[in-house]
Amino acid sequence: RRAFRTAGADTVISSLWQVKDESTSELMQMFYENLWLEDMGTHAALRRAQLDMLNANRRANANDPRPSTWGAFVLDGDWR
């Protein structure tokens, strides 16, 4: 994350551990829909995407909400 910030990125979303491509793609699609279509700030857009994935995983399997698919992502930098 530091390298991106040093290179001039205002905001970086990264994962704390390896996440399957399918889950990452799903989360990022929700994030950008929230950011652009719903006109949310970056922090709110990521939070909503993570909550939507959590709720979808709970509906699919109540005993295993799989935080590994949504909980790995963090936002660093300008959170507005």
Secondary structure, DSSP 8 states (H G I E B T S, - for coil): -HHHHHTT-SEEEEESS---HHHHHHHHHHHHIIIIIS---HHHHHHHHHHHHHHHHHHH-TT---HHHHTTEEEEE---
